[in-house]
Amino acid sequence: MRRPKELPTTDSIKQELDRYTYRRNFLRTLRNTAFTLVVVAALAILVAVLLMPILRIYGSSMSGTVDNGDLVASIKTNNMKTGDVIAFYYNNNILVKRVIAVSGDWVDIDEEGNVYVNQTLLNEPYLSSKAFGETNIELPYQVPEERIFVMGDNREVSIDSRNTAVGCVSDEQVVGKIVFRVWPLSGLGFVS
């Protein structure tokens, strides 16, 4: 003889409904969280690539301002002025140098490494020492149209616009203006 089936109790139905509701809410929350993380990551990548690239410094041409191994943030802009630190493409590398002069300016450098722009001595408090460096251009030199004359802060070792190997920088080469040191934490702050 067959035993009659027991009907579930109200408590067991409520427990099963609670378990089902919890599972459904958990999966919905998990899906929404994953979607949010993907969107935030995509936006962070777009900002980092298109608006504010993060760059790692290699070399010593800007020692004192930014050092080998530093991570810096740059802002995409073509509005450069004298004294700005910029990053630019050169032979599939990114170089970091300081803007010394812009289109039409005349640059002259004396044997002690003093820099004159339009016959005015440039005030360079960011330098630890001056040097004539690797210079093979004819001085005084006029910066061509739509170009920027750049120099490294470690003038003794920097290869920059003073040398025809690098020359002046065009707007198309500019990655951005270096504005903030991200790493190391001890050097966290604005780059000037």
C-alpha positions as CSV (number, residue, x, y, z in Angstrom):
1,M,0.0,0.0,0.0
2,R,1.2,3.4,-0.9
3,R,1.9,6.0,1.7
4,P,0.2,9.2,1.2
5,K,2.6,12.1,0.3
6,E,3.1,14.6,3.0
7,L,2.3,18.1,2.2
8,P,5.0,20.6,2.9
9,T,4.5,22.8,5.9
10,T,4.2,26.5,5.7
11,D,7.6,26.9,7.4
12,S,9.3,24.6,4.9
13,I,7.7,26.5,1.9
14,K,8.9,29.8,3.5
15,Q,12.4,28.4,3.9
16,E,12.5,27.2,0.3
17,L,11.2,30.6,-1.0
18,D,13.8,32.5,1.2
19,R,16.6,30.3,-0.2
20,Y,15.4,30.8,-3.8
21,T,15.1,34.6,-3.3
22,Y,18.5,34.8,-1.6
23,R,20.1,32.9,-4.5
24,R,18.4,35.0,-7.1
25,N,19.4,38.3,-5.4
26,F,23.0,37.1,-4.8
27,L,23.4,36.2,-8.5
28,R,21.8,39.5,-9.6
29,T,24.2,41.4,-7.2
30,L,27.2,39.4,-8.5
31,R,26.3,40.1,-12.1
32,N,25.8,43.9,-11.4
33,T,29.1,44.1,-9.5
34,A,31.0,42.4,-12.3
35,F,29.4,44.7,-14.9
36,T,30.2,47.8,-12.8
37,L,33.9,46.6,-12.4
38,V,34.2,46.0,-16.2
39,V,32.8,49.5,-17.0
40,V,35.0,51.2,-14.4
41,A,38.1,49.4,-15.7
42,A,37.2,50.3,-19.3
43,L,36.8,54.0,-18.3
44,A,40.0,54.0,-16.4
45,I,41.9,52.5,-19.4
46,L,40.3,55.1,-21.7
47,V,41.3,58.0,-19.4
48,A,44.8,56.6,-18.9
49,V,45.3,56.1,-22.7
50,L,43.5,59.1,-24.1
51,L,43.5,61.9,-21.5
52,M,46.0,61.2,-18.8
53,P,48.7,58.7,-19.7
54,I,50.9,57.3,-16.9
55,L,54.5,57.0,-17.9
56,R,57.6,55.4,-16.3
57,I,60.8,57.4,-16.4
58,Y,63.9,55.7,-17.8
59,G,67.3,57.4,-17.8
60,S,68.9,60.4,-16.1
61,S,68.3,63.4,-18.5
62,M,65.8,64.9,-16.1
63,S,67.4,63.8,-12.8
64,G,66.3,66.0,-9.9
65,T,63.0,66.8,-11.4
66,V,61.9,63.2,-12.3
67,D,64.3,60.3,-11.7
68,N,64.8,56.9,-13.2
69,G,62.0,54.6,-12.1
70,D,59.5,57.3,-11.3
71,L,55.9,57.0,-12.4
72,V,54.4,60.2,-13.6
73,A,50.9,61.3,-14.9
74,S,50.7,63.5,-17.9
75,I,47.8,65.5,-19.4
76,K,47.1,65.5,-23.1
77,T,47.5,69.1,-24.3
78,N,49.1,71.1,-27.0
79,N,49.2,74.3,-25.0
80,M,52.9,74.3,-23.9
81,K,54.8,77.2,-22.4
82,T,58.4,77.7,-21.3
83,G,59.2,75.7,-18.2
84,D,56.7,72.9,-18.8
85,V,57.9,69.4,-18.5
86,I,56.6,67.4,-21.5
87,A,56.7,63.8,-22.8
88,F,57.1,63.2,-26.5
89,Y,57.6,60.4,-29.0
90,Y,61.0,60.0,-30.5
91,N,62.0,56.8,-32.5
92,N,59.4,54.6,-30.8
93,N,60.5,55.9,-27.4
94,I,58.9,58.5,-25.1
95,L,61.4,61.1,-24.0
96,V,60.7,63.6,-21.1
97,K,62.3,67.1,-21.4
98,R,61.6,70.7,-20.4
99,V,60.2,73.3,-22.8
100,I,62.8,76.1,-23.2
101,A,61.4,78.0,-26.2
102,V,58.4,77.9,-28.6
103,S,57.9,78.8,-32.3
104,G,59.8,81.8,-33.5
105,D,61.9,82.2,-30.3
106,W,65.6,82.6,-30.6
107,V,67.7,80.3,-28.3
108,D,71.4,80.9,-27.4
109,I,73.6,79.0,-25.0
110,D,77.0,80.3,-23.8
111,E,80.0,78.0,-22.9
112,E,79.0,77.9,-19.2
113,G,75.5,76.6,-20.1
114,N,73.5,79.7,-19.5
115,V,70.5,79.7,-21.8
116,Y,69.1,82.9,-23.4
117,V,65.7,83.0,-25.0
118,N,65.2,86.1,-27.2
119,Q,68.4,87.5,-25.7
120,T,67.0,87.2,-22.1
121,L,68.8,85.0,-19.6
122,L,66.4,82.2,-18.7
123,N,65.8,81.8,-15.0
124,E,66.2,78.0,-14.3
125,P,65.8,77.3,-10.6
126,Y,65.2,73.6,-11.4
127,L,68.8,73.0,-12.5
128,S,71.4,71.7,-10.1
129,S,74.2,72.5,-12.5
130,K,74.5,74.1,-16.0
131,A,76.4,72.6,-18.9
132,F,76.8,73.3,-22.6
133,G,76.2,69.5,-23.3
134,E,75.9,67.7,-26.6
135,T,75.3,70.7,-28.9
136,N,75.8,70.5,-32.6
137,I,73.3,73.2,-33.8
138,E,74.4,76.6,-34.9
139,L,73.7,79.1,-32.2
140,P,71.8,81.4,-31.9
141,Y,69.0,79.1,-33.1
142,Q,65.5,80.1,-34.1
143,V,62.8,77.6,-33.2
144,P,60.9,76.6,-36.5
145,E,57.2,77.2,-36.9
146,E,55.0,74.7,-34.9
147,R,58.0,73.3,-33.0
148,I,59.1,73.3,-29.4
149,F,62.8,73.6,-28.3
150,V,63.3,71.2,-25.3
151,M,66.2,70.4,-23.0
152,G,66.8,68.0,-20.2
153,D,67.4,69.3,-16.6
154,N,70.6,67.2,-16.4
155,R,72.2,69.2,-19.2
156,E,75.5,67.3,-19.1
157,V,74.0,64.0,-20.3
158,S,70.8,65.0,-21.9
159,I,70.4,64.6,-25.7
160,D,67.8,67.1,-26.7
161,S,67.0,70.0,-29.1
162,R,70.6,71.1,-28.8
163,N,71.5,68.1,-31.0
164,T,70.2,67.4,-34.5
165,A,69.7,63.8,-33.5
166,V,66.5,64.9,-31.6
167,G,65.9,68.4,-32.8
168,C,62.8,70.4,-32.0
169,V,59.6,68.7,-31.1
170,S,56.4,69.0,-33.3
171,D,52.9,69.0,-31.8
172,E,52.2,65.6,-33.3
173,Q,55.0,64.1,-31.2
174,V,53.8,65.4,-27.9
175,V,52.3,62.8,-25.5
176,G,51.4,65.4,-22.9
177,K,52.5,67.7,-20.2
178,I,53.9,65.9,-17.1
179,V,52.0,67.2,-14.1
180,F,52.2,64.7,-11.2
181,R,54.6,62.2,-9.8
182,V,52.7,59.0,-8.8
183,W,55.6,56.9,-7.6
184,P,57.6,56.6,-5.4
185,L,55.2,57.6,-2.7
186,S,58.0,59.6,-1.0
187,G,58.1,61.9,-4.1
188,L,54.3,62.1,-4.6
189,G,53.3,65.5,-5.8
190,F,53.2,68.0,-8.7
191,V,56.1,68.1,-11.1
192,S,57.5,71.6,-11.9
